[in-house]
Amino acid sequence: MSTNPPELQWLDGDVPKALGFEDTYFSKAGGLAETRHVFLAGNRLPDRFETTTAFTIAEFGFGTGLNFLTAIAAWRALENPPELTFVSFELFPMTPDQLAKALSAFPELGDLANELIDYWQPCAGWSQFRVAGANLVLGVGDARELIKDLKPETQAADTSSIVIPLVDAWFLDGFSPARNPELWDADLLRSAADLTAPEGTLATYTAAGWVRRNLQAAGFLIEKTSGFAGKREMVIGRKA
């Protein structure tokens, strides 16, 4: 089945904005620094990589792949990195050319970005492939439907299920909740909690009140902390 790439506007030359959501994929103040502040530091990475033999990250909103590549770079810098699985959802996957243009803004990720682009042939549904030694499990379509296909290794699953390890850290990176409420849906977040390991964590750039309430209702303990680049607050949490 075919996929629908996003319609983009390029701000300042290399910052992609999704016209369908009227929002940018990363901060104009610095996408790489933003990812490190919100998603890595918010989930206490890479420190937690060093305390286990296997680690699973899951993400709503693959976008440009910046979060994935930033996590990979931090993981690969370790002397003895754990086995890494990265599960991500994307409704409108970029074309290889769009991906390459967006990631050209981050030359320090160049080799990893090139490897991702070489593999990048998104198709509707689930795909699994290895990038830089990590297992990328990519779901293209509506996350609210696709997440029903995922089953943790701790549960029995039928042959149609995608079996994944329990999630140790969530990157909640959908577009603005006001413009993309589907990725902050209460039922979707409950499904995410069901896939999360005990004491598993989450981080997101938003501190919207209704998002916090949905996360709490899903079973996460939530707290606000300092946001990125002048943004007063963001949210971190762990499974209760």
Accessible surface in RSA format (square Angstrom, percent):
REM  Atomic radii and reference values for relative SASA: ProtOr
REM  Chains: A
REM  Algorithm: Lee & Richards
REM  Probe-radius: 1.40
REM  Slices: 20
REM RES _ NUM      All-atoms   Total-Side   Main-Chain    Non-polar    All polar
REM                ABS   REL    ABS   REL    ABS   REL    ABS   REL    ABS   REL
RES MET A   1   193.38 100.1 130.33  86.3  63.06 150.1 104.24  88.6  89.14 118.1
RES SER A   2   107.51  90.8  74.64  99.6  32.86  75.7  51.42 109.5  56.08  78.6
RES THR A   3    35.62  25.3  16.04  16.3  19.58  46.7   5.43   7.3  30.18  45.6
RES ASN A   4    98.76  68.1  96.57  93.3   2.19   5.3  14.29  34.4  84.47  81.6
RES PRO A   5    67.21  49.0  51.52  47.0  15.69  57.0  51.52  42.5  15.69  97.5
RES PRO A   6    13.83  10.1   4.28   3.9   9.56  34.7   9.42   7.8   4.41  27.4
RES GLU A   7   126.54  72.7 112.74  85.3  13.80  32.9  45.40  87.8  81.14  66.2
RES LEU A   8    26.76  14.9   2.19   1.6  24.57  61.8   2.19   1.5  24.57  66.1
RES GLN A   9    81.22  45.4  75.96  55.5   5.27  12.5  26.06  55.5  55.16  41.8
RES TRP A  10    63.38  25.4  39.07  18.9  24.31  57.1  24.94  13.3  38.44  62.4
RES LEU A  11    36.60  20.4  34.13  24.4   2.47   6.2  36.60  25.7   0.00   0.0
RES ASP A  12   118.03  82.7  74.61  74.3  43.43 102.7  38.11  89.7  79.93  79.7
RES GLY A  13    51.23  63.2   0.00   N/A  51.23  63.2  37.96 104.2  13.27  29.7
RES ASP A  14    50.12  35.1  50.12  49.9   0.00   0.0   9.10  21.4  41.02  40.9
RES VAL A  15    10.69   7.0  10.69   9.7   0.00   0.0  10.69   9.3   0.00   0.0
RES PRO A  16     0.00   0.0   0.00   0.0   0.00   0.0   0.00   0.0   0.00   0.0
RES LYS A  17    43.78  21.4  43.78  26.9   0.00   0.0   5.55   5.0  38.22  40.7
RES ALA A  18     2.71   2.5   2.71   4.2   0.00   0.0   2.71   3.8   0.00   0.0
RES LEU A  19    60.09  33.5  48.79  34.9  11.30  28.4  49.04  34.4  11.06  29.8
RES GLY A  20    72.53  89.4   0.00   N/A  72.53  89.4  38.18 104.8  34.35  76.9
RES PHE A  21    36.39  18.2  33.17  20.5   3.22   8.4  36.28  22.0   0.11   0.3
RES GLU A  22    87.13  50.0  79.96  60.5   7.17  17.1  41.39  80.1  45.74  37.3
RES ASP A  23    32.44  22.7  29.63  29.5   2.81   6.7   2.81   6.6  29.63  29.5
RES THR A  24    37.55  26.7  27.10  27.5  10.45  24.9  11.82  15.9  25.73  38.9
RES TYR A  25    31.98  14.9  10.35   5.9  21.63  56.3  10.47   7.9  21.51  26.5
RES PHE A  26    13.73   6.9   8.27   5.1   5.45  14.2  13.73   8.3   0.00   0.0
RES SER A  27    27.39  23.1  17.03  22.7  10.36  23.9  15.52  33.1  11.87  16.6
RES LYS A  28   130.26  63.5  95.94  58.9  34.32  81.7  47.81  43.0  82.45  87.8
RES ALA A  29    69.64  64.0  27.77  42.9  41.88  95.3  40.46  57.0  29.18  77.3
RES GLY A  30    26.79  33.0   0.00   N/A  26.79  33.0  26.79  73.5   0.00   0.0
RES GLY A  31     2.00   2.5   0.00   N/A   2.00   2.5   0.00   0.0   2.00   4.5
RES LEU A  32    15.87   8.8  15.48  11.1   0.39   1.0  15.48  10.9   0.39   1.1
RES ALA A  33    49.52  45.5  42.69  65.9   6.84  15.6  45.25  63.7   4.27  11.3
RES GLU A  34    34.55  19.8  34.55  26.1   0.00   0.0   5.10   9.9  29.45  24.0
RES THR A  35     4.10   2.9   4.08   4.1   0.03   0.1   0.03   0.0   4.08   6.2
RES ARG A  36   105.99  44.5 103.05  52.5   2.94   7.0  38.67  52.9  67.32  40.8
RES HIS A  37    66.89  36.6  59.35  41.2   7.54  19.3  41.99  43.3  24.90  29.0
RES VAL A  38     1.51   1.0   1.51   1.4   0.00   0.0   1.51   1.3   0.00   0.0
RES PHE A  39     5.76   2.9   5.76   3.6   0.00   0.0   5.76   3.5   0.00   0.0
RES LEU A  40    10.40   5.8  10.40   7.4   0.00   0.0  10.40   7.3   0.00   0.0
RES ALA A  41    62.65  57.6  43.40  67.0  19.25  43.8  48.88  68.8  13.77  36.5
RES GLY A  42    10.90  13.4   0.00   N/A  10.90  13.4   5.72  15.7   5.18  11.6
RES ASN A  43     0.00   0.0   0.00   0.0   0.00   0.0   0.00   0.0   0.00   0.0
RES ARG A  44   135.60  56.9 127.63  65.1   7.97  19.0  65.90  90.1  69.69  42.2
RES LEU A  45    10.64   5.9   0.04   0.0  10.60  26.7   0.41   0.3  10.24  27.5
RES PRO A  46    46.80  34.1  46.78  42.6   0.02   0.1  46.80  38.6   0.00   0.0
RES ASP A  47   100.41  70.3  96.86  96.4   3.55   8.4  25.87  60.9  74.54  74.3
RES ARG A  48    35.64  15.0  34.44  17.6   1.21   2.9  16.63  22.7  19.01  11.5
RES PHE A  49     0.51   0.3   0.24   0.1   0.27   0.7   0.24   0.1   0.27   0.8
RES GLU A  50   117.10  67.2  83.67  63.3  33.44  79.6  24.09  46.6  93.02  75.9
RES THR A  51   115.15  81.9  77.66  78.7  37.49  89.3  73.41  98.6  41.74  63.1
RES THR A  52    53.77  38.2  32.51  33.0  21.26  50.7  23.67  31.8  30.10  45.5
RES THR A  53   121.62  86.5 109.43 110.9  12.19  29.0  83.31 111.9  38.30  57.9
RES ALA A  54    54.05  49.7  45.05  69.5   9.00  20.5  45.31  63.8   8.73  23.1
RES PHE A  55     9.01   4.5   6.79   4.2   2.22   5.8   7.40   4.5   1.61   4.6
RES THR A  56     2.28   1.6   2.28   2.3   0.00   0.0   0.00   0.0   2.28   3.5
RES ILE A  57     0.00   0.0   0.00   0.0   0.00   0.0   0.00   0.0   0.00   0.0
RES ALA A  58     0.77   0.7   0.77   1.2   0.00   0.0   0.77   1.1   0.00   0.0
RES GLU A  59     0.57   0.3   0.57   0.4   0.00   0.0   0.00   0.0   0.57   0.5
RES PHE A  60     1.30   0.7   1.30   0.8   0.00   0.0   1.30   0.8   0.00   0.0
RES GLY A  61    11.75  14.5   0.00   N/A  11.75  14.5   8.77  24.1   2.99   6.7
RES PHE A  62     4.71   2.4   0.04   0.0   4.66  12.1   0.04   0.0   4.66  13.3
RES GLY A  63     9.97  12.3   0.00   N/A   9.97  12.3   9.35  25.6   0.62   1.4
RES THR A  64     5.67   4.0   3.68   3.7   1.99   4.7   0.02   0.0   5.65   8.5
RES GLY A  65     0.45   0.6   0.00   N/A   0.45   0.6   0.45   1.2   0.00   0.0
RES LEU A  66     7.18   4.0   6.12   4.4   1.06   2.7   6.12   4.3   1.06   2.9
RES ASN A  67     8.27   5.7   7.13   6.9   1.14   2.7   0.72   1.7   7.55   7.3
RES PHE A  68     0.35   0.2   0.06   0.0   0.29   0.8   0.06   0.0   0.29   0.8
RES LEU A  69     0.11   0.1   0.11   0.1   0.00   0.0   0.11   0.1   0.00   0.0
RES THR A  70     2.50   1.8   1.67   1.7   0.83   2.0   1.69   2.3   0.82   1.2
RES ALA A  71     0.24   0.2   0.24   0.4   0.00   0.0   0.24   0.3   0.00   0.0
RES ILE A  72     0.42   0.2   0.42   0.3   0.00   0.0   0.42   0.3   0.00   0.0
RES ALA A  73    31.82  29.3  22.28  34.4   9.54  21.7  25.08  35.3   6.74  17.9
RES ALA A  74    19.45  17.9   9.48  14.6   9.97  22.7  18.10  25.5   1.35   3.6
RES TRP A  75    16.04   6.4  16.04   7.8   0.00   0.0  16.04   8.6   0.00   0.0
RES ARG A  76   128.90  54.1 105.21  53.6  23.69  56.4  20.33  27.8 108.57  65.8
RES ALA A  77    87.32  80.3  45.53  70.3  41.79  95.1  57.39  80.8  29.93  79.3
RES LEU A  78    29.32  16.3  18.84  13.5  10.48  26.3  20.84  14.6   8.48  22.8
RES GLU A  79   163.58  93.9 128.25  97.0  35.32  84.1  55.31 107.0 108.27  88.4
RES ASN A  80   124.15  85.6 103.10  99.6  21.06  50.7  34.71  83.5  89.45  86.5
RES PRO A  81    56.26  41.0  35.00  31.9  21.25  77.2  35.00  28.9  21.25 132.1
RES PRO A  82     5.30   3.9   0.00   0.0   5.30  19.3   4.33   3.6   0.97   6.0
RES GLU A  83    87.72  50.4  79.14  59.9   8.57  20.4  43.35  83.8  44.37  36.2
RES LEU A  84     0.03   0.0   0.00   0.0   0.03   0.1   0.00   0.0   0.03   0.1
RES THR A  85    11.36   8.1  11.36  11.5   0.00   0.0   0.96   1.3  10.41  15.7
RES PHE A  86     0.00   0.0   0.00   0.0   0.00   0.0   0.00   0.0   0.00   0.0
RES VAL A  87     0.29   0.2   0.29   0.3   0.00   0.0   0.29   0.3   0.00   0.0
RES SER A  88     0.00   0.0   0.00   0.0   0.00   0.0   0.00   0.0   0.00   0.0
RES PHE A  89     2.59   1.3   1.85   1.1   0.74   1.9   1.89   1.1   0.70   2.0
RES GLU A  90    17.99  10.3  14.81  11.2   3.19   7.6   3.87   7.5  14.12  11.5
RES LEU A  91    87.94  49.0  76.35  54.6  11.59  29.1  76.35  53.6  11.59  31.2
RES PHE A  92    64.55  32.3  63.39  39.3   1.15   3.0  63.39  38.4   1.15   3.3
RES PRO A  93     2.03   1.5   0.00   0.0   2.03   7.4   0.17   0.1   1.87  11.6
RES MET A  94     1.68   0.9   0.56   0.4   1.11   2.7   0.56   0.5   1.11   1.5
RES THR A  95    49.03  34.9  45.49  46.1   3.53   8.4  45.78  61.5   3.25   4.9
RES PRO A  96    59.50  43.4  58.94  53.7   0.57   2.1  59.22  48.9   0.28   1.7
RES ASP A  97   119.12  83.4 112.52 112.0   6.59  15.6  32.68  76.9  86.44  86.2
RES GLN A  98    35.57  19.9  33.51  24.5   2.06   4.9  15.92  33.9  19.65  14.9
RES LEU A  99     0.00   0.0   0.00   0.0   0.00   0.0   0.00   0.0   0.00   0.0
RES ALA A 100    39.46  36.3  33.82  52.2   5.63  12.8  34.46  48.5   5.00  13.2
RES LYS A 101    91.45  44.6  84.84  52.1   6.61  15.7  54.75  49.3  36.70  39.1
RES ALA A 102     0.00   0.0   0.00   0.0   0.00   0.0   0.00   0.0   0.00   0.0
RES LEU A 103     4.99   2.8   1.57   1.1   3.42   8.6   1.96   1.4   3.02   8.1
RES SER A 104    77.32  65.3  47.74  63.7  29.58  68.1  46.87  99.8  30.45  42.7
RES ALA A 105    32.52  29.9   7.88  12.2  24.64  56.1  13.05  18.4  19.47  51.6
RES PHE A 106    16.04   8.0  13.50   8.4   2.54   6.6  15.72   9.5   0.33   0.9
RES PRO A 107   113.16  82.5  90.32  82.3  22.85  83.0  98.32  81.2  14.84  92.3
RES GLU A 108   122.26  70.2  81.95  62.0  40.31  96.0  42.18  81.6  80.08  65.4
RES LEU A 109     3.77   2.1   2.72   1.9   1.05   2.7   3.77   2.6   0.00   0.0
RES GLY A 110    24.80  30.6   0.00   N/A  24.80  30.6  23.90  65.6   0.90   2.0
RES ASP A 111   124.50  87.2 113.13 112.6  11.36  26.9  36.12  85.0  88.37  88.1
RES LEU A 112    21.75  12.1  21.20  15.2   0.55   1.4  21.39  15.0   0.37   1.0
RES ALA A 113     4.66   4.3   4.66   7.2   0.00   0.0   4.66   6.6   0.00   0.0
RES ASN A 114    85.58  59.0  84.11  81.3   1.47   3.5  21.73  52.3  63.85  61.7
RES GLU A 115    60.70  34.8  57.47  43.5   3.23   7.7  20.71  40.1  39.99  32.6
RES LEU A 116     0.00   0.0   0.00   0.0   0.00   0.0   0.00   0.0   0.00   0.0
RES ILE A 117    36.17  20.6  29.97  22.3   6.21  15.0  29.97  21.6   6.21  16.8
RES ASP A 118   119.69  83.8  85.54  85.1  34.15  80.8  27.25  64.1  92.44  92.2
RES TYR A 119   103.31  48.2  89.14  50.7  14.17  36.9  54.33  40.8  48.98  60.4
RES TRP A 120     3.23   1.3   0.61   0.3   2.62   6.2   0.61   0.3   2.62   4.3
RES GLN A 121   157.11  87.9 134.05  98.0  23.06  54.9  41.79  88.9 115.32  87.5
RES PRO A 122    29.11  21.2  11.73  10.7  17.38  63.2  14.59  12.0  14.52  90.2
RES CYS A 123    57.45  43.5  56.36  62.9   1.10   2.6  26.15  66.2  31.30  33.8
RES ALA A 124    31.26  28.7  11.81  18.2  19.45  44.2  11.95  16.8  19.30  51.1
RES GLY A 125    23.26  28.7   0.00   N/A  23.26  28.7  21.09  57.9   2.17   4.9
RES TRP A 126    45.60  18.3  14.52   7.0  31.08  73.0  14.65   7.8  30.96  50.2
RES SER A 127    25.84  21.8  18.86  25.2   6.98  16.1  20.71  44.1   5.13   7.2
RES GLN A 128   101.14  56.6  69.99  51.1  31.15  74.2  20.87  44.4  80.26  60.9
RES PHE A 129    39.14  19.6  30.47  18.9   8.67  22.6  39.14  23.7   0.00   0.0
RES ARG A 130   114.12  47.9 110.63  56.4   3.49   8.3  62.60  85.6  51.52  31.2
RES VAL A 131     0.19   0.1   0.19   0.2   0.00   0.0   0.19   0.2   0.00   0.0
RES ALA A 132     8.33   7.7   0.24   0.4   8.09  18.4   6.24   8.8   2.09   5.5
RES GLY A 133    38.08  47.0   0.00   N/A  38.08  47.0  26.96  74.0  11.12  24.9
RES ALA A 134     0.00   0.0   0.00   0.0   0.00   0.0   0.00   0.0   0.00   0.0
RES ASN A 135    33.41  23.0  33.41  32.3   0.00   0.0   5.07  12.2  28.34  27.4
RES LEU A 136     0.00   0.0   0.00   0.0   0.00   0.0   0.00   0.0   0.00   0.0
RES VAL A 137     1.70   1.1   1.70   1.5   0.00   0.0   1.70   1.5   0.00   0.0
RES LEU A 138     0.82   0.5   0.65   0.5   0.18   0.4   0.65   0.5   0.18   0.5
RES GLY A 139     0.00   0.0   0.00   N/A   0.00   0.0   0.00   0.0   0.00   0.0
RES VAL A 140     7.40   4.9   4.87   4.4   2.53   6.1   4.87   4.2   2.53   6.9
RES GLY A 141    19.47  24.0   0.00   N/A  19.47  24.0  18.26  50.1   1.20   2.7
RES ASP A 142    48.58  34.0  41.03  40.8   7.55  17.9  19.68  46.3  28.90  28.8
RES ALA A 143     4.36   4.0   1.15   1.8   3.21   7.3   1.15   1.6   3.21   8.5
RES ARG A 144    94.06  39.5  87.91  44.8   6.15  14.6  24.00  32.8  70.07  42.5
RES GLU A 145   101.72  58.4  96.76  73.2   4.96  11.8  44.00  85.1  57.73  47.1
RES LEU A 146    17.69   9.8  17.07  12.2   0.61   1.5  17.69  12.4   0.00   0.0
RES ILE A 147     6.75   3.8   2.22   1.7   4.53  10.9   2.22   1.6   4.53  12.3
RES LYS A 148   128.42  62.7 111.17  68.2  17.25  41.1  84.24  75.8  44.18  47.1
RES ASP A 149    53.59  37.5  49.95  49.7   3.64   8.6   6.98  16.4  46.61  46.5
RES LEU A 150     6.70   3.7   0.92   0.7   5.77  14.5   0.92   0.6   5.77  15.5
RES LYS A 151    63.21  30.8  63.21  38.8   0.00   0.0  42.13  37.9  21.08  22.5
RES PRO A 152     4.11   3.0   4.11   3.7   0.00   0.0   4.11   3.4   0.00   0.0
RES GLU A 153   114.31  65.6  86.81  65.7  27.50  65.5  26.56  51.4  87.76  71.6
RES THR A 154   103.19  73.4  64.10  65.0  39.09  93.2  67.06  90.1  36.13  54.6
RES GLN A 155    98.70  55.2  84.66  61.9  14.05  33.4  29.97  63.8  68.73  52.1
RES ALA A 156   104.75  96.3  68.77 106.1  35.97  81.8  79.96 112.6  24.79  65.7
RES ALA A 157    43.19  39.7   3.75   5.8  39.45  89.7   9.10  12.8  34.09  90.3
RES ASP A 158    94.42  66.1  76.14  75.8  18.29  43.2  45.03 106.0  49.40  49.3
RES THR A 159   150.07 106.7 114.07 115.6  36.00  85.8  92.11 123.7  57.97  87.6
RES SER A 160    91.22  77.1  64.54  86.1  26.68  61.5  55.75 118.7  35.47  49.7
RES SER A 161    18.59  15.7   4.82   6.4  13.77  31.7   1.04   2.2  17.55  24.6
RES ILE A 162    31.29  17.8  29.74  22.2   1.55   3.7  31.29  22.5   0.00   0.0
RES VAL A 163    78.92  51.9  53.66  48.6  25.25  60.9  53.66  46.6  25.25  68.5
RES ILE A 164     2.74   1.6   2.58   1.9   0.16   0.4   2.74   2.0   0.00   0.0
RES PRO A 165    37.75  27.5  37.11  33.8   0.65   2.4  37.75  31.2   0.00   0.0
RES LEU A 166    46.34  25.8  38.25  27.4   8.09  20.3  38.42  27.0   7.92  21.3
RES VAL A 167     0.29   0.2   0.29   0.3   0.00   0.0   0.29   0.3   0.00   0.0
RES ASP A 168    31.58  22.1  31.58  31.4   0.00   0.0   0.57   1.3  31.01  30.9
RES ALA A 169     0.00   0.0   0.00   0.0   0.00   0.0   0.00   0.0   0.00   0.0
RES TRP A 170     2.27   0.9   2.27   1.1   0.00   0.0   2.27   1.2   0.00   0.0
RES PHE A 171     0.00   0.0   0.00   0.0   0.00   0.0   0.00   0.0   0.00   0.0
RES LEU A 172     4.17   2.3   3.96   2.8   0.21   0.5   4.17   2.9   0.00   0.0
RES ASP A 173    36.48  25.6  26.27  26.2  10.20  24.1   0.00   0.0  36.48  36.4
RES GLY A 174     3.97   4.9   0.00   N/A   3.97   4.9   1.69   4.6   2.29   5.1
RES PHE A 175    30.46  15.2  26.81  16.6   3.65   9.5  29.34  17.8   1.12   3.2
RES SER A 176    22.81  19.3  22.81  30.4   0.00   0.0  10.82  23.0  11.99  16.8
RES PRO A 177    10.62   7.7  10.14   9.2   0.47   1.7  10.14   8.4   0.47   3.0
RES ALA A 178    91.75  84.4  55.71  86.0  36.04  82.0  64.73  91.2  27.01  71.6
RES ARG A 179   127.95  53.7 105.85  54.0  22.10  52.6  25.79  35.2 102.16  61.9
RES ASN A 180    10.12   7.0  10.12   9.8   0.00   0.0   0.00   0.0  10.12   9.8
RES PRO A 181    60.86  44.4  58.26  53.1   2.60   9.5  58.45  48.3   2.41  15.0
RES GLU A 182    73.04  41.9  69.63  52.7   3.41   8.1  27.45  53.1  45.59  37.2
RES LEU A 183    30.53  17.0  28.77  20.6   1.76   4.4  28.77  20.2   1.76   4.7
RES TRP A 184     1.46   0.6   1.46   0.7   0.00   0.0   1.46   0.8   0.00   0.0
RES ASP A 185    45.79  32.1  41.05  40.9   4.75  11.2   6.20  14.6  39.60  39.5
RES ALA A 186    29.57  27.2  27.43  42.3   2.14   4.9  27.43  38.6   2.14   5.7
RES ASP A 187    86.69  60.7  83.91  83.5   2.78   6.6  28.41  66.9  58.28  58.1
RES LEU A 188     3.24   1.8   0.00   0.0   3.24   8.2   2.64   1.9   0.61   1.6
RES LEU A 189     0.84   0.5   0.84   0.6   0.00   0.0   0.84   0.6   0.00   0.0
RES ARG A 190   101.99  42.8 101.13  51.6   0.87   2.1  44.78  61.2  57.21  34.7
RES SER A 191    37.31  31.5  34.37  45.9   2.94   6.8   8.94  19.0  28.36  39.7
RES ALA A 192     2.08   1.9   2.08   3.2   0.00   0.0   2.08   2.9   0.00   0.0
RES ALA A 193     2.91   2.7   2.91   4.5   0.00   0.0   2.91   4.1   0.00   0.0
RES ASP A 194   102.98  72.1  89.00  88.6  13.99  33.1  26.20  61.7  76.78  76.6
RES LEU A 195     9.15   5.1   9.03   6.5   0.12   0.3   9.03   6.3   0.12   0.3
RES THR A 196     1.81   1.3   0.00   0.0   1.81   4.3   0.00   0.0   1.81   2.7
RES ALA A 197    13.80  12.7  13.80  21.3   0.00   0.0  13.80  19.4   0.00   0.0
RES PRO A 198   108.29  78.9  90.42  82.4  17.87  64.9  94.61  78.1  13.68  85.0
RES GLU A 199   104.34  59.9  98.09  74.2   6.25  14.9  53.91 104.3  50.43  41.2
RES GLY A 200     1.41   1.7   0.00   N/A   1.41   1.7   1.40   3.9   0.01   0.0
RES THR A 201     3.17   2.3   3.17   3.2   0.00   0.0   3.17   4.3   0.00   0.0
RES LEU A 202     0.58   0.3   0.57   0.4   0.02   0.0   0.57   0.4   0.02   0.0
RES ALA A 203     0.00   0.0   0.00   0.0   0.00   0.0   0.00   0.0   0.00   0.0
RES THR A 204     0.00   0.0   0.00   0.0   0.00   0.0   0.00   0.0   0.00   0.0
RES TYR A 205    41.73  19.5  41.51  23.6   0.23   0.6  41.12  30.9   0.61   0.8
RES THR A 206     8.06   5.7   8.00   8.1   0.06   0.1   1.01   1.4   7.05  10.7
RES ALA A 207    17.73  16.3   9.00  13.9   8.73  19.9  10.33  14.5   7.40  19.6
RES ALA A 208    32.78  30.1  18.54  28.6  14.24  32.4  30.81  43.4   1.98   5.2
RES GLY A 209    23.54  29.0   0.00   N/A  23.54  29.0  11.77  32.3  11.76  26.3
RES TRP A 210    91.88  36.9  90.54  43.8   1.35   3.2  74.42  39.7  17.46  28.3
RES VAL A 211     0.46   0.3   0.46   0.4   0.00   0.0   0.46   0.4   0.00   0.0
RES ARG A 212    59.89  25.1  59.89  30.5   0.00   0.0   3.25   4.4  56.64  34.3
RES ARG A 213   146.15  61.4 141.26  72.0   4.89  11.6  65.60  89.7  80.55  48.8
RES ASN A 214    28.90  19.9  28.20  27.3   0.70   1.7   0.20   0.5  28.70  27.7
RES LEU A 215     0.55   0.3   0.55   0.4   0.00   0.0   0.55   0.4   0.00   0.0
RES GLN A 216    95.01  53.1  79.68  58.2  15.33  36.5  24.40  51.9  70.60  53.5
RES ALA A 217    71.11  65.4  35.15  54.2  35.96  81.8  47.56  67.0  23.55  62.4
RES ALA A 218    14.32  13.2   0.00   0.0  14.32  32.6   0.47   0.7  13.85  36.7
RES GLY A 219    28.91  35.7   0.00   N/A  28.91  35.7  27.76  76.2   1.15   2.6
RES PHE A 220     6.38   3.2   2.72   1.7   3.66   9.5   2.81   1.7   3.57  10.2
RES LEU A 221    88.50  49.3  83.30  59.6   5.20  13.1  85.66  60.2   2.84   7.6
RES ILE A 222    29.90  17.0   1.79   1.3  28.11  67.8   2.75   2.0  27.15  73.7
RES GLU A 223   107.21  61.6 100.69  76.2   6.52  15.5  31.84  61.6  75.37  61.5
RES LYS A 224    94.82  46.3  68.87  42.3  25.95  61.8  36.05  32.5  58.77  62.6
RES THR A 225    53.77  38.2  42.18  42.8  11.59  27.6  22.57  30.3  31.20  47.2
RES SER A 226    77.48  65.5  72.73  97.1   4.75  10.9  32.86  70.0  44.62  62.5
RES GLY A 227    11.34  14.0   0.00   N/A  11.34  14.0   0.00   0.0  11.34  25.4
RES PHE A 228    34.60  17.3  28.33  17.5   6.27  16.3  29.24  17.7   5.36  15.3
RES ALA A 229    65.69  60.4  14.41  22.2  51.28 116.7  33.53  47.2  32.17  85.2
RES GLY A 230    82.90 102.2   0.00   N/A  82.90 102.2  43.14 118.4  39.76  89.0
RES LYS A 231    96.64  47.1  84.06  51.6  12.58  29.9  48.99  44.1  47.65  50.8
RES ARG A 232   191.72  80.5 171.17  87.3  20.55  48.9  84.04 114.9 107.68  65.3
RES GLU A 233    41.82  24.0  38.46  29.1   3.35   8.0  10.62  20.5  31.19  25.5
RES MET A 234     2.62   1.4   2.62   1.7   0.00   0.0   2.00   1.7   0.62   0.8
RES VAL A 235     0.20   0.1   0.20   0.2   0.00   0.0   0.20   0.2   0.00   0.0
RES ILE A 236    39.50  22.5  39.50  29.4   0.00   0.0  39.50  28.4   0.00   0.0
RES GLY A 237     9.65  11.9   0.00   N/A   9.65  11.9   6.12  16.8   3.53   7.9
RES ARG A 238    99.09  41.6  99.09  50.5   0.00   0.0  28.14  38.5  70.95  43.0
RES LYS A 239    50.06  24.4  49.77  30.5   0.29   0.7  28.51  25.7  21.55  23.0
RES ALA A 240    83.02  76.3  32.37  50.0  50.65 115.2  55.74  78.5  27.28  72.3
END  Absolute sums over single chains surface
CHAIN  1 A    10667.6       8236.0       2431.6       5367.1       5300.5
END  Absolute sums over all chains
TOTAL         10667.6       8236.0       2431.6       5367.1       5300.5
